[in-house]
Amino acid sequence: MTLLASEVILRPVISEKSLDQTRRGKYTFAVHDAASKQQIAAAVEELFKVGVVDVNVLTTKAKEKRRNTRRGRTVGRTTPWRKAIVTLKPGEKIEFFEGV
């Protein structure tokens, strides 16, 4: 499947753990479900003009959530999503994450 770089990288993942990893040159992004590691690396290099050393990909499963309301118990599901942890070459950084 051919995806554009802007379609591969959906958004950055901003969490306490991901911000801690930015000090070690690892940046976390939510990515398209069908994107491969090679496509993710190429997209990060194209969008942010940095060198990529490694890409780790995780897929989170959908979870069932229950909530008690006035109308009774409601059951719903969270959406499954995929994230990539991208390791950059030593000395390089993405300025987007520096202000967070």
One Martini backbone bead per residue (centre of mass of N, CA, C, O) as a GRO file, in nm:
protein
  100
    1MET     BB    1   0.095   0.037   0.024
    2THR     BB    2   0.054   0.373  -0.061
    3LEU     BB    3   0.199   0.632   0.137
    4LEU     BB    4   0.214   0.919   0.274
    5ALA     BB    5   0.381   1.083   0.514
    6SER     BB    6   0.117   1.224   0.632
    7GLU     BB    7  -0.032   0.935   0.663
    8VAL     BB    8   0.159   0.781   0.854
    9ILE     BB    9   0.175   1.032   1.037
   10LEU     BB   10  -0.059   1.141   1.266
   11ARG     BB   11   0.080   1.171   1.567
   12PRO     BB   12   0.188   1.257   1.859
   13VAL     BB   13   0.297   1.117   2.167
   14ILE     BB   14   0.183   1.252   2.480
   15SER     BB   15   0.383   1.154   2.752
   16GLU     BB   16   0.576   1.082   3.010
   17LYS     BB   17   0.738   0.856   2.870
   18SER     BB   18   0.792   0.991   2.590
   19LEU     BB   19   0.938   1.245   2.707
   20ASP     BB   20   1.168   1.083   2.841
   21GLN     BB   21   1.276   0.951   2.565
   22THR     BB   22   1.381   1.215   2.422
   23ARG     BB   23   1.659   1.218   2.573
   24ARG     BB   24   1.736   0.936   2.399
   25GLY     BB   25   1.613   0.971   2.093
   26LYS     BB   26   1.299   0.900   2.141
   27TYR     BB   27   1.005   0.884   1.933
   28THR     BB   28   0.643   0.918   1.944
   29PHE     BB   29   0.392   0.770   1.721
   30ALA     BB   30   0.109   0.779   1.545
   31VAL     BB   31   0.003   0.528   1.312
   32HIS     BB   32  -0.067   0.360   1.052
   33ASP     BB   33  -0.181   0.037   1.021
   34ALA     BB   34  -0.021  -0.023   0.724
   35ALA     BB   35   0.252   0.055   0.822
   36SER     BB   36   0.580   0.025   0.790
   37LYS     BB   37   0.894   0.063   0.902
   38GLN     BB   38   1.003   0.191   0.641
   39GLN     BB   39   0.780   0.408   0.611
   40ILE     BB   40   0.827   0.546   0.883
   41ALA     BB   41   1.122   0.626   0.843
   42ALA     BB   42   1.076   0.793   0.582
   43ALA     BB   43   0.871   0.996   0.704
   44VAL     BB   44   1.053   1.117   0.924
   45GLU     BB   45   1.280   1.210   0.736
   46GLU     BB   46   1.096   1.397   0.559
   47LEU     BB   47   0.948   1.579   0.778
   48PHE     BB   48   1.223   1.630   0.990
   49LYS     BB   49   1.519   1.599   0.889
   50VAL     BB   50   1.624   1.303   0.985
   51GLY     BB   51   1.786   1.031   1.134
   52VAL     BB   52   1.725   0.679   1.125
   53VAL     BB   53   1.786   0.378   1.313
   54ASP     BB   54   1.499   0.297   1.460
   55VAL     BB   55   1.194   0.077   1.469
   56ASN     BB   56   0.913   0.054   1.685
   57VAL     BB   57   0.612  -0.154   1.702
   58LEU     BB   58   0.274  -0.097   1.830
   59THR     BB   59  -0.034  -0.273   1.915
   60THR     BB   60  -0.336  -0.178   2.031
   61LYS     BB   61  -0.601  -0.296   2.178
   62ALA     BB   62  -0.920  -0.341   2.220
   63LYS     BB   63  -1.142  -0.221   2.471
   64GLU     BB   64  -1.367  -0.282   2.723
   65LYS     BB   65  -1.626  -0.061   2.834
   66ARG     BB   66  -1.788   0.029   3.144
   67ARG     BB   67  -2.109   0.193   3.227
   68ASN     BB   68  -2.300   0.352   3.467
   69THR     BB   69  -2.631   0.451   3.426
   70ARG     BB   70  -2.958   0.543   3.432
   71ARG     BB   71  -3.013   0.320   3.191
   72GLY     BB   72  -2.766   0.159   3.268
   73ARG     BB   73  -2.558  -0.048   3.115
   74THR     BB   74  -2.267   0.043   2.928
   75VAL     BB   75  -2.115  -0.068   2.622
   76GLY     BB   76  -1.776  -0.033   2.503
   77ARG     BB   77  -1.511   0.069   2.273
   78THR     BB   78  -1.197   0.092   2.192
   79THR     BB   79  -0.955   0.186   1.980
   80PRO     BB   80  -0.736   0.070   1.776
   81TRP     BB   81  -0.373   0.123   1.777
   82ARG     BB   82  -0.064   0.268   1.644
   83LYS     BB   83   0.284   0.266   1.740
   84ALA     BB   84   0.599   0.454   1.718
   85ILE     BB   85   0.946   0.404   1.794
   86VAL     BB   86   1.193   0.648   1.725
   87THR     BB   87   1.535   0.633   1.643
   88LEU     BB   88   1.793   0.850   1.645
   89LYS     BB   89   2.059   0.996   1.576
   90PRO     BB   90   2.316   1.114   1.721
   91GLY     BB   91   2.233   1.462   1.797
   92GLU     BB   92   1.940   1.440   1.717
   93LYS     BB   93   1.633   1.642   1.676
   94ILE     BB   94   1.297   1.734   1.750
   95GLU     BB   95   1.152   2.043   1.785
   96PHE     BB   96   0.853   1.980   1.853
   97PHE     BB   97   0.924   1.845   2.148
   98GLU     BB   98   1.078   2.080   2.308
   99GLY     BB   99   0.809   2.259   2.399
  100VAL     BB  100   0.660   2.031   2.595
   0.00000   0.00000   0.00000
